[in-house]
């Protein structure tokens, strides 16, 4: 089996002064996930690690650095999925957490539910001993300025991976839409919309306009397009056509199939992506 990890940092309109740092952040996230694979971690461990890295990076719209809702507060969504068992965990509209993807992983490991939201998710975090933070710790000066100026940020970060044993997984995390209504939950918390993995086919993580992505169940649609040994690059382009034509939305996607082949596509102006496999000395960018 060909181990590989692919990471994205969101699709959209990016200020020119931020572009280089966004690409470098994706490189470093891919390396964090790859190192987890080299340490014997599973594909699920690797995507969690890569996404947590991007949640900690203040430039990305996830974790610290998330956009602010209409009330000027941070509410975050995240999910991940193990393609071998079709097990998944997700959280929506969570606050006061540095790494929503870590909580989503604990929801998956607990096994009783798939999606916890808002106060219920926060209570679960306290019950299992995940330490919280103040809401202000998640608000960056950059995002406060963007909130005041009503300038949106590229949304959502994610990762897909295949490990040496053939395990396959996907993960996605976001702060959502700028000035969204409090309590709004987007595609990144919904299995099949923003995140999907199936070891018989592949895995996908999606970024973009959440309502459009939900309408066409984009991640599951893209993974299904891998049937018949279609190359992930072709499946990614077809999925973007579905998003644009049927969903009437803008975004991007990363895909990996069970052979470790990689695909990515976007119909937004920019999408930062990086990947790493055993043929690479360092993470490579996907343009």
Order of alpha helices (4+ residues) and beta strands (2+ residues): beta-alpha-alpha-beta-beta-alpha-beta-alpha-alpha-beta-beta-beta-beta-alpha-alpha-alpha-beta-beta-beta-beta
